[in-house]
Amino acid sequence: MPGNLILAWIPLVFALMSRAAYGGTISGRPLAVMAGMMWLLFLPNAPYVMTDLQHYRPTPLMPGWYDGTMLGAFAVTGLLLGVVSLYIMQSFVADVMGGAASWLFVLAVLPLSGFGIYLGRVLRWNSWDVVTAPVALLHDTAQIVRYPILYGEAYVMTAVFATLFATAYAVFYAVASLGTASQS
């Protein structure tokens, strides 16, 4: 689980890199796009930490409240890291392409992230497998698209985690908007 929490920080780093690299210059744009693509690739790792809650098992060696608190803290931290990195990327897209495009961006990213969580938790794929095993990963993804009835869990899990991520993001966005509205 600590390893998953470390992976949850990676999208935030790439979001900050993408934003910083752009800087409004033509030379920074390719780097910003590459960092943005890496952000999207690693984004599911942040809310993925929520799936570690399945490892909760009360034991006589450790009080249940301790394990529950630790797992809960990890899960909430991972979700928040994902939400903050999405907020950074949405504001970046809004600055470059406008508000409407930024919301379309969010609506596209949420199910992609949910699907990434399915690929990681159920099929055991990692973000770096896009580079190390692209053909096998593409094959598995094509099977899910080709045979939706056989892979119903993929669609349900994608929808559940996209909805969870969307709900957390909506709350964060509303709170962040309150802060910017009071400064106006």
C-alpha positions as CSV (number, residue, x, y, z in Angstrom):
1,M,0.0,0.0,0.0
2,P,2.8,2.5,0.6
3,G,3.9,1.8,-3.0
4,N,0.4,2.6,-4.3
5,L,0.4,5.8,-2.4
6,I,3.8,6.8,-3.9
7,L,2.3,6.0,-7.3
8,A,-0.7,8.3,-6.4
9,W,1.7,11.3,-6.2
10,I,3.0,10.8,-9.8
11,P,-0.1,12.4,-11.6
12,L,0.2,15.5,-9.4
13,V,3.9,15.8,-10.4
14,F,3.1,15.4,-14.1
15,A,0.2,17.9,-13.8
16,L,2.5,20.5,-12.3
17,M,5.2,19.8,-14.9
18,S,2.7,20.1,-17.8
19,R,1.4,23.4,-16.4
20,A,5.0,24.8,-15.9
21,A,6.3,23.6,-19.2
22,Y,3.7,25.3,-21.3
23,G,4.4,28.8,-20.1
24,G,2.7,30.2,-23.2
25,T,5.7,29.5,-25.4
26,I,5.8,27.3,-28.5
27,S,9.0,25.5,-27.3
28,G,7.3,24.5,-24.1
29,R,4.2,23.0,-25.7
30,P,5.6,19.6,-26.8
31,L,6.9,19.1,-23.3
32,A,3.6,20.2,-21.8
33,V,1.8,17.8,-24.0
34,M,4.1,14.9,-23.1
35,A,3.8,15.6,-19.4
36,G,0.0,15.8,-19.9
37,M,0.0,12.4,-21.6
38,M,2.0,11.0,-18.8
39,W,-0.4,12.6,-16.3
40,L,-3.3,10.8,-18.0
41,L,-1.5,7.5,-18.1
42,F,-0.7,7.7,-14.3
43,L,-3.9,9.4,-13.1
44,P,-5.8,6.1,-12.3
45,N,-3.0,5.3,-9.8
46,A,-4.4,8.1,-7.5
47,P,-8.0,7.0,-7.0
48,Y,-6.8,3.3,-7.4
49,V,-5.6,3.6,-3.8
50,M,-9.3,3.4,-2.8
51,T,-9.4,-0.2,-3.9
52,D,-6.8,-1.1,-1.2
53,L,-9.7,-0.9,1.2
54,Q,-10.4,-4.5,0.2
55,H,-7.4,-5.5,2.2
56,Y,-9.0,-4.6,5.5
57,R,-9.2,-7.6,7.7
58,P,-9.6,-7.4,11.5
59,T,-6.9,-9.4,13.3
60,P,-6.1,-10.1,16.9
61,L,-2.6,-8.6,16.5
62,M,-3.8,-5.1,15.6
63,P,-6.9,-3.2,16.7
64,G,-9.5,-2.8,13.9
65,W,-9.6,1.0,14.3
66,Y,-5.9,1.2,13.6
67,D,-6.0,-0.7,10.3
68,G,-9.2,1.0,9.3
69,T,-7.8,4.5,10.0
70,M,-4.5,3.7,8.2
71,L,-6.3,2.3,5.1
72,G,-8.9,5.1,5.1
73,A,-6.1,7.7,5.3
74,F,-4.3,6.1,2.4
75,A,-7.5,5.9,0.3
76,V,-8.6,9.5,1.0
77,T,-5.0,10.8,0.3
78,G,-4.9,8.9,-3.0
79,L,-8.4,10.3,-4.0
80,L,-7.4,13.8,-3.0
81,L,-4.1,13.6,-5.0
82,G,-6.1,12.6,-8.1
83,V,-8.7,15.4,-7.5
84,V,-6.0,18.0,-7.1
85,S,-4.1,16.9,-10.2
86,L,-7.4,16.9,-12.2
87,Y,-8.1,20.4,-11.0
88,I,-4.7,21.6,-12.1
89,M,-5.1,20.0,-15.5
90,Q,-8.7,21.3,-15.9
91,S,-7.5,24.9,-15.1
92,F,-4.7,24.4,-17.6
93,V,-7.0,23.2,-20.3
94,A,-9.4,26.1,-19.5
95,D,-6.6,28.6,-19.9
96,V,-5.5,27.2,-23.2
97,M,-8.8,26.1,-24.8
98,G,-11.6,27.7,-22.7
99,G,-14.0,26.7,-20.0
100,A,-16.3,24.5,-22.1
101,A,-13.4,22.5,-23.4
102,S,-12.1,22.0,-19.9
103,W,-15.3,20.5,-18.8
104,L,-15.4,18.1,-21.8
105,F,-11.8,17.2,-20.8
106,V,-13.0,16.3,-17.3
107,L,-15.9,14.3,-18.7
108,A,-13.5,12.3,-20.8
109,V,-10.9,11.8,-18.1
110,L,-13.2,10.5,-15.4
111,P,-14.3,7.3,-17.2
112,L,-10.8,6.7,-18.6
113,S,-9.6,6.8,-15.0
114,G,-12.3,4.4,-13.9
115,F,-11.3,2.0,-16.7
116,G,-7.6,2.4,-15.7
117,I,-8.6,1.3,-12.2
118,Y,-10.3,-1.8,-13.6
119,L,-7.3,-2.6,-15.7
120,G,-5.0,-2.3,-12.6
121,R,-7.1,-4.0,-10.0
122,V,-8.8,-6.8,-12.0
123,L,-6.4,-7.4,-14.9
124,R,-3.3,-6.4,-13.0
125,W,-1.9,-4.0,-15.6
126,N,0.3,-1.2,-14.6
127,S,0.7,2.3,-16.2
128,W,4.1,1.5,-17.6
129,D,2.7,-1.5,-19.4
130,V,1.7,0.9,-22.1
131,V,5.4,0.9,-23.0
132,T,6.5,-2.5,-21.8
133,A,3.6,-4.6,-23.1
134,P,1.5,-2.5,-25.4
135,V,0.3,-5.3,-27.7
136,A,-1.0,-7.5,-24.8
137,L,-2.6,-4.5,-23.1
138,L,-4.3,-3.4,-26.3
139,H,-5.5,-7.0,-26.9
140,D,-7.1,-7.1,-23.4
141,T,-8.7,-3.7,-23.9
142,A,-10.0,-4.7,-27.4
143,Q,-11.5,-7.9,-25.8
144,I,-13.4,-5.7,-23.3
145,V,-14.8,-3.5,-26.1
146,R,-15.6,-6.4,-28.4
147,Y,-17.3,-8.6,-25.8
148,P,-19.1,-6.2,-23.4
149,I,-21.3,-9.0,-22.0
150,L,-18.4,-11.1,-21.0
151,Y,-16.7,-8.2,-19.4
152,G,-19.6,-6.6,-17.6
153,E,-17.5,-6.1,-14.5
154,A,-15.2,-3.8,-16.5
155,Y,-18.1,-1.5,-17.4
156,V,-19.6,-1.5,-13.9
157,M,-16.3,-0.9,-12.2
158,T,-15.5,1.8,-14.7
159,A,-18.8,3.5,-14.0
160,V,-18.6,3.1,-10.2
161,F,-15.1,4.6,-10.0
162,A,-15.8,7.3,-12.5
163,T,-18.8,8.3,-10.4
164,L,-16.8,8.2,-7.2
165,F,-14.1,10.3,-8.7
166,A,-16.6,12.7,-10.2
167,T,-18.4,13.1,-6.9
168,A,-15.1,13.8,-5.1
169,Y,-14.1,16.2,-7.8
170,A,-17.4,18.1,-7.7
171,V,-17.1,18.6,-4.0
172,F,-13.5,19.8,-4.3
173,Y,-14.3,22.1,-7.3
174,A,-17.3,23.6,-5.3
175,V,-15.1,24.3,-2.3
176,A,-12.3,25.7,-4.5
177,S,-14.8,27.9,-6.3
178,L,-16.1,29.2,-3.0
179,G,-12.5,30.3,-2.2
180,T,-12.0,32.1,-5.5
181,A,-15.5,33.7,-5.3
182,S,-14.8,35.2,-1.9
183,Q,-11.5,36.7,-3.2
184,S,-13.3,38.5,-6.0
